[in-house]
Amino acid sequence: MTEREAAPQVSAAAAPEPAVEPVLAAENLVKHFPADNGQVVHAVNGVSFSIRPGEVLGMVGESGSGKSTVGRMVLRLLKPTSGTVRFRGRDISALPERECRPLRADMSIVFQDPWGALNPRMKVSALIGEPLKLHTPLSSAERRRRVEELADRVHLSTAFLDRYTADLSGGQLQRVCIARAIATNPKLVVLDEPTSSLDLSVRAGILELLAELRDETQVAMLFISHDLGTVRLISDRIVVLYLGSIVEYAAAQEVFERPAHPYTQALISAHLPPDPRARLTRHVLEGEIPSPIDLPEGCPFAARCPVVQPRCGQEVPQMVPVGDDGHRAACLRIPEGGNQIPR
């Protein structure tokens, strides 16, 4: 069974901009980190997006593109250098840390490495029940009942509740992490590469579980990954990041069937389809990703772009419409139709 057959199919949204009030709205997010000799790492550069209830927004890009930094900023695990994060209509960008604590019951995160995310000295029941102990007035008996309900919801046998993490597999541990993340019925869950360390069959089960939880609870999800196949299966809309900036933003089906930015086209060409008979057209990018310490002038992708023109190194591209469905991309060559890499 292929990954596409094993995992749930999630229909794509019709357009990038939600019509209902978003759970999360990020606008012009910027994050700088100090480096040696007084230099600055420009990790995230003006990123904007929104997520509505019951929606999964996929965020893709190469390692170092700023995906995880964005995920931590929207949860206020990192404070933005500039820009705004609105959670359920409230600007939380500059809240003091003590005022962020009450928000933790409504927003959570699932990390890439379940072995590193869980305390090996705590039993599974205590790990799942910890958010309930911190954020709810439930008694010990009520917490135990809720923990058993959560274990059942993530398809984890209650027999595991009195065991330690060393007794569980990677897929079972990730289910524990998901149970912790949804324990307080949050409105937003950030999933940072939640399946990358898991085998293909286990990954399919986790994706199916996430789809079930989304449908049951209408929780908004930010799904961060470098795995395009996984993102395509779970996401309604997709944001493509390159060097800390958004280069494309559209419904998942649009991104895969009609990629507009040359970088997106190159990413998708590197993805192996489930059908081994499918015709492959690879777009191999030359050169290295520019340093985030010394950002290039003009388009950040210009040095590696197969359809680059001289003006691309001088002008910063803005997000422009591609078609009439809300699909947008940041490429100077879109108006003239020269943005497609020749096959």
RODO-2510 file (C-alpha; in nm, 4 decimals, decimal comma):
residues 343
     n   res          X          Y          Z
     1     m     0,0000     0,0000     0,0000
     2     t     0,1391     0,3397    -0,0941
     3     e     0,1507     0,6393     0,1395
     4     r    -0,1195     0,8099    -0,0668
     5     e    -0,3447     0,5054    -0,0394
     6     a    -0,2782     0,4525     0,3305
     7     a    -0,3254     0,8091     0,4483
     8     p    -0,6496     1,0090     0,4401
     9     q    -0,7261     1,2391     0,1539
    10     v    -0,8018     1,5914     0,2693
    11     s    -0,9769     1,8197     0,0252
    12     a    -0,8101     2,1507    -0,0515
    13     a    -0,9653     2,4848     0,0296
    14     a    -1,0862     2,6921    -0,2630
    15     a    -0,8746     2,9985    -0,1918
    16     p    -0,5918     3,1069     0,0368
    17     e    -0,7780     3,3779     0,2258
    18     p    -1,0355     3,2392     0,4719
    19     a    -1,3812     3,3925     0,4710
    20     v    -1,4419     3,3244     0,8427
    21     e    -1,2627     3,4764     1,1395
    22     p    -0,9244     3,3019     1,1614
    23     v    -0,8006     3,1351     1,4767
    24     l    -0,4521     3,2605     1,3947
    25     a    -0,3434     3,5569     1,1831
    26     a     0,0253     3,6401     1,1410
    27     e     0,1214     3,9633     0,9690
    28     n     0,4695     4,0669     0,8549
    29     l     0,6460     3,8441     1,1067
    30     v     1,0187     3,9104     1,1356
    31     k     1,2703     3,7301     1,3545
    32     h     1,6379     3,8191     1,3921
    33     f     1,8918     3,6295     1,5990
    34     p     2,2258     3,7711     1,7114
    35     a     2,5375     3,6184     1,5539
    36     d     2,9109     3,6582     1,6062
    37     n     3,0842     3,9927     1,5590
    38     g     2,7627     4,1883     1,5992
    39     q     2,6047     4,0325     1,2915
    40     v     2,2375     3,9375     1,2633
    41     v     2,0742     3,6191     1,1339
    42     h     1,7627     3,7148     0,9353
    43     a     1,5679     3,3974     1,0101
    44     v     1,2172     3,5151     0,9128
    45     n     1,1471     3,8114     0,6872
    46     g     0,7929     3,9495     0,6636
    47     v     0,5801     3,6333     0,6757
    48     s     0,1993     3,6679     0,6719
    49     f    -0,0713     3,3990     0,6757
    50     s    -0,3876     3,2934     0,8583
    51     i    -0,5545     2,9702     0,9677
    52     r    -0,9269     2,9253     1,0218
    53     p    -1,1039     2,6720     1,2497
    54     g    -1,0777     2,3152     1,1254
    55     e    -0,8123     2,4005     0,8689
    56     v    -0,4652     2,2541     0,8179
    57     l    -0,2088     2,4969     0,6781
    58     g     0,1015     2,3233     0,5486
    59     m     0,4355     2,5055     0,5637
    60     v     0,7176     2,3687     0,3495
    61     g     1,0714     2,4637     0,2582
    62     e     1,4288     2,3445     0,2847
    63     s     1,6089     2,3150     0,6168
    64     g     1,6928     2,6634     0,7413
    65     s     1,4033     2,8306     0,5625
    66     g     1,2504     2,9508     0,8917
    67     k     0,9605     2,7056     0,9285
    68     s     1,0216     2,6055     1,2892
    69     t     1,0977     2,9638     1,3885
    70     v     0,7601     3,0729     1,2517
    71     g     0,5888     2,7918     1,4410
    72     r     0,7458     2,8980     1,7679
    73     m     0,6659     3,2639     1,7127
    74     v     0,2944     3,2061     1,6577
    75     l     0,2845     3,0195     1,9907
    76     r     0,4935     3,2919     2,1579
    77     l     0,7662     3,0440     2,2452
    78     l     0,9760     3,3018     2,0612
    79     k     0,9019     3,6719     2,0646
    80     p     0,8899     3,8273     1,7149
    81     t     1,1417     4,0976     1,6311
    82     s     0,8554     4,2757     1,4586
    83     g     0,5157     4,1997     1,3111
    84     t     0,1956     4,0837     1,4767
    85     v     0,0437     3,7528     1,5840
    86     r    -0,3307     3,7578     1,6462
    87     f    -0,4744     3,4579     1,8256
    88     r    -0,8562     3,4515     1,8217
    89     g    -0,8533     3,8228     1,7412
    90     r    -0,6123     3,9227     2,0201
    91     d    -0,2667     4,0578     1,9476
    92     i    -0,0277     3,8412     2,1502
    93     s     0,2926     3,9590     1,9831
    94     a     0,4198     4,1721     2,2689
    95     l     0,2494     4,0118     2,5664
    96     p     0,4725     3,9666     2,8730
    97     e     0,5571     3,6034     2,9406
    98     r     0,3320     3,5871     3,2483
    99     e     0,0334     3,6906     3,0355
   100     c     0,1113     3,4221     2,7788
   101     r     0,0737     3,1436     3,0340
   102     p    -0,3112     3,1442     3,0335
   103     l    -0,2990     3,1007     2,6548
   104     r    -0,1147     2,7688     2,6799
   105     a    -0,4383     2,5764     2,7301
   106     d    -0,5636     2,7019     2,3926
   107     m    -0,2477     2,6485     2,1856
   108     s    -0,0035     2,3597     2,1793
   109     i     0,2778     2,2006     1,9802
   110     v     0,3863     1,8524     1,8714
   111     f     0,7613     1,8302     1,8154
   112     q     0,9548     1,6260     1,5614
   113     d     1,1362     1,4014     1,8093
   114     p     0,8969     1,2261     2,0512
   115     w     1,1902     1,0690     2,2374
   116     g     1,3311     1,4114     2,3204
   117     a     0,9931     1,5744     2,3889
   118     l     0,8848     1,3375     2,6668
   119     n     1,0363     1,2953     3,0129
   120     p     1,1548     0,9321     3,0327
   121     r     1,1153     0,9331     3,4127
   122     m     0,7413     0,9930     3,3947
   123     k     0,4771     0,7324     3,3198
   124     v     0,2630     0,7794     3,0107
   125     s    -0,0420     0,8620     3,2229
   126     a     0,1474     1,1429     3,3948
   127     l     0,2797     1,2748     3,0632
   128     i    -0,0675     1,2957     2,9102
   129     g    -0,2179     1,4315     3,2306
   130     e     0,0419     1,7044     3,2863
   131     p    -0,1404     1,9729     3,0801
   132     l    -0,4602     1,8914     3,2682
   133     k    -0,2815     1,9351     3,5989
   134     l    -0,1387     2,2705     3,4899
   135     h    -0,4385     2,4225     3,3139
   136     t    -0,7581     2,2689     3,4553
   137     p    -0,9226     2,2380     3,7993
   138     l    -0,9885     1,8653     3,7515
   139     s    -0,9394     1,6358     4,0480
   140     s    -0,6970     1,3444     4,0370
   141     a    -0,9762     1,0976     3,9585
   142     e    -1,1204     1,3254     3,6891
   143     r    -0,7766     1,3666     3,5338
   144     r    -0,7338     0,9897     3,5205
   145     r    -1,0658     0,9491     3,3418
   146     r    -0,9728     1,2244     3,0973
   147     v    -0,6323     1,0647     3,0345
   148     e    -0,8019     0,7345     2,9522
   149     e    -1,0379     0,9161     2,7138
   150     l    -0,7420     1,0853     2,5434
   151     a    -0,5550     0,7557     2,5087
   152     d    -0,8606     0,6058     2,3426
   153     r    -0,8988     0,9073     2,1153
   154     v    -0,5439     0,8712     1,9809
   155     h    -0,5880     0,4916     1,9458
   156     l    -0,3418     0,4113     2,2222
   157     s    -0,4214     0,1156     2,4479
   158     t    -0,4836     0,2108     2,8101
   159     a    -0,2440    -0,0711     2,8982
   160     f     0,0385     0,1673     2,8054
   161     l    -0,0661     0,4342     3,0567
   162     d     0,1288     0,2793     3,3439
   163     r     0,4422     0,2247     3,1357
   164     y     0,7434     0,4459     3,0691
   165     t     0,8484     0,5892     2,7336
   166     a     1,1225     0,3277     2,6900
   167     d     0,8490     0,0639     2,6561
   168     l     0,6808     0,2358     2,3594
   169     s     0,7628     0,2574     1,9896
   170     g     0,8175     0,5842     1,8039
   171     g     0,4649     0,5846     1,6656
   172     q     0,3164     0,5172     2,0081
   173     l     0,5254     0,7957     2,1605
   174     q     0,4049     1,0395     1,8963
   175     r     0,0474     0,9454     1,9834
   176     v     0,1307     1,0307     2,3448
   177     c     0,2599     1,3695     2,2264
   178     i    -0,0590     1,4291     2,0292
   179     a    -0,2732     1,3289     2,3282
   180     r    -0,0835     1,5825     2,5414
   181     a    -0,1305     1,8478     2,2740
   182     i    -0,5093     1,8058     2,2578
   183     a    -0,5673     1,7394     2,6298
   184     t    -0,7081     2,0868     2,7001
   185     n    -0,9090     2,1115     2,3757
   186     p    -0,6846     2,3774     2,2188
   187     k    -0,7936     2,5948     1,9301
   188     l    -0,4520     2,5792     1,7600
   189     v    -0,1933     2,3010     1,7315
   190     v     0,1472     2,3487     1,5667
   191     l     0,2941     2,0249     1,4335
   192     d     0,6670     2,0620     1,3707
   193     e     0,7818     1,7726     1,1491
   194     p     0,5645     1,5293     1,3512
   195     t     0,6126     1,2313     1,1179
   196     s     0,9642     1,2733     0,9805
   197     s     1,1231     1,0309     1,2291
   198     l     0,8598     0,7601     1,1739
   199     d     0,8353     0,4686     0,9332
   200     l     0,6020     0,5070     0,6354
   201     s     0,3269     0,2805     0,7704
   202     v     0,3372     0,4510     1,1111
   203     r     0,3353     0,7915     0,9425
   204     a     0,0143     0,7043     0,7589
   205     g    -0,1531     0,6155     1,0890
   206     i    -0,0493     0,9457     1,2467
   207     l    -0,1823     1,1411     0,9477
   208     e    -0,5115     0,9556     0,9675
   209     l    -0,5323     1,0361     1,3381
   210     l    -0,4665     1,4060     1,2770
   211     a    -0,7386     1,4150     1,0106
   212     e    -0,9828     1,2543     1,2541
   213     l    -0,8991     1,5022     1,5291
   214     r    -0,9360     1,7959     1,2927
   215     d    -1,2791     1,6766     1,1812
   216     e    -1,3968     1,5995     1,5356
   217     t    -1,2713     1,9115     1,7153
   218     q    -1,2327     2,1740     1,4384
   219     v    -0,8885     2,2569     1,5759
   220     a    -0,6710     2,4740     1,3505
   221     m    -0,3363     2,3161     1,2609
   222     l    -0,0058     2,4500     1,1310
   223     f     0,1690     2,1484     0,9790
   224     i     0,5415     2,2132     0,9280
   225     s     0,7379     1,9708     0,7132
   226     h     0,9945     1,9333     0,4383
   227     d     0,8130     1,6215     0,3127
   228     l     0,5918     1,7347     0,0255
   229     g     0,4052     1,4055     0,0027
   230     t     0,2964     1,4247     0,3643
   231     v     0,2003     1,7914     0,3373
   232     r    -0,0089     1,7240     0,0286
   233     l    -0,2058     1,4524     0,2073
   234     i    -0,2985     1,6542     0,5156
   235     s    -0,3076     2,0216     0,4135
   236     d    -0,5886     2,2441     0,2893
   237     r    -0,3539     2,5289     0,1961
   238     i     0,0230     2,5474     0,1653
   239     v     0,2815     2,8172     0,2359
   240     v     0,6190     2,7744     0,0646
   241     l     0,9131     2,9394     0,2429
   242     y     1,2541     3,0218     0,1023
   243     l     1,5238     3,1955     0,3076
   244     g     1,2681     3,3165     0,5612
   245     s     1,0222     3,4626     0,3074
   246     i     0,7011     3,3322     0,1532
   247     v     0,7424     3,2645    -0,2173
   248     e     0,4067     3,0933    -0,2791
   249     y     0,0739     3,0623    -0,0959
   250     a    -0,2240     2,8690    -0,2321
   251     a    -0,4653     2,5804    -0,1946
   252     a    -0,2779     2,2495    -0,1757
   253     q    -0,4102     2,1260    -0,5096
   254     e    -0,3040     2,4496    -0,6797
   255     v     0,0495     2,4310    -0,5425
   256     f     0,1019     2,0785    -0,6722
   257     e    -0,0820     2,1042    -1,0022
   258     r     0,0066     2,4617    -1,1008
   259     p     0,3183     2,5725    -0,9090
   260     a     0,3977     2,9320    -1,0049
   261     h     0,7268     3,0109    -0,8346
   262     p     1,0404     2,8494    -0,9823
   263     y     1,1476     2,7361    -0,6355
   264     t     0,8150     2,5585    -0,5798
   265     q     0,8479     2,3933    -0,9191
   266     a     1,1940     2,2661    -0,8264
   267     l     1,0719     2,1361    -0,4887
   268     i     0,7806     1,9479    -0,6432
   269     s     0,9997     1,8020    -0,9171
   270     a     1,2166     1,6417    -0,6469
   271     h     0,9164     1,4635    -0,4931
   272     l     0,8752     1,1013    -0,5983
   273     p     0,5111     1,0194    -0,6839
   274     p     0,3501     0,6963    -0,5528
   275     d     0,3145     0,5603    -0,9080
   276     p     0,6544     0,4225    -1,0200
   277     r     0,5435     0,4538    -1,3825
   278     a     0,4836     0,8279    -1,3552
   279     r     0,7018     1,0445    -1,5768
   280     l     0,9569     1,2451    -1,3782
   281     t     1,0847     1,5897    -1,4716
   282     r     1,3599     1,6985    -1,2347
   283     h     1,4644     2,0618    -1,1981
   284     v     1,8042     2,0490    -1,0319
   285     l     1,8978     2,3752    -0,8622
   286     e     2,2578     2,4861    -0,8773
   287     g     2,4442     2,6850    -0,6149
   288     e     2,3904     2,7225    -0,2422
   289     i     2,1208     2,8936    -0,0393
   290     p     2,2418     3,2487     0,0406
   291     s     2,3496     3,3210     0,3954
   292     p     2,0703     3,4527     0,6212
   293     i     2,3353     3,6794     0,7746
   294     d     2,4036     3,8552     0,4450
   295     l     2,0780     3,8535     0,2506
   296     p     2,1105     3,9229    -0,1224
   297     e     1,9574     4,2249    -0,2884
   298     g     1,6498     4,1694    -0,5004
   299     c     1,4903     3,8253    -0,5160
   300     p     1,6403     3,5886    -0,2558
   301     f     1,6122     3,3015    -0,5056
   302     a     1,7814     3,4835    -0,7935
   303     a     2,1242     3,3187    -0,7524
   304     r     1,9742     2,9700    -0,8004
   305     c     1,6810     3,0440    -1,0296
   306     p     1,6809     2,8721    -1,3749
   307     v     1,4747     3,1568    -1,5298
   308     v     1,6567     3,4496    -1,3661
   309     q     1,6875     3,7854    -1,5419
   310     p     1,9195     4,0756    -1,4544
   311     r     1,6421     4,2728    -1,2827
   312     c     1,5764     3,9802    -1,0467
   313     g     1,8970     4,0666    -0,8631
   314     q     1,7861     4,4263    -0,8162
   315     e     1,4107     4,4270    -0,7462
   316     v     1,2415     4,2599    -0,4504
   317     p     0,9405     4,0634    -0,5819
   318     q     0,6029     4,1135    -0,4183
   319     m     0,3267     3,8558    -0,3854
   320     v     0,1081     3,8804    -0,6963
   321     p    -0,2083     3,6915    -0,7982
   322     v    -0,1764     3,3798    -1,0122
   323     g    -0,5163     3,3175    -1,1704
   324     d    -0,8463     3,4042    -1,0032
   325     d    -0,8557     3,1599    -0,7108
   326     g    -0,6435     3,3434    -0,4535
   327     h    -0,3236     3,1692    -0,5599
   328     r    -0,0284     3,4082    -0,5030
   329     a     0,3446     3,3942    -0,5611
   330     a     0,6454     3,6258    -0,5383
   331     c     0,8147     3,6216    -0,8786
   332     l     0,8877     3,9171    -1,1083
   333     r     0,8347     3,7029    -1,4169
   334     i     0,4758     3,5973    -1,3460
   335     p     0,3092     3,8910    -1,5310
   336     e     0,4985     3,8074    -1,8500
   337     g     0,4574     3,4315    -1,8144
   338     g     0,8302     3,3621    -1,7904
   339     n     0,8158     3,2075    -1,4439
   340     q     0,7848     2,8465    -1,5623
   341     i     1,1054     2,6417    -1,5730
   342     p     1,1443     2,4809    -1,9192
   343     r     1,0906     2,1045    -1,9168
***
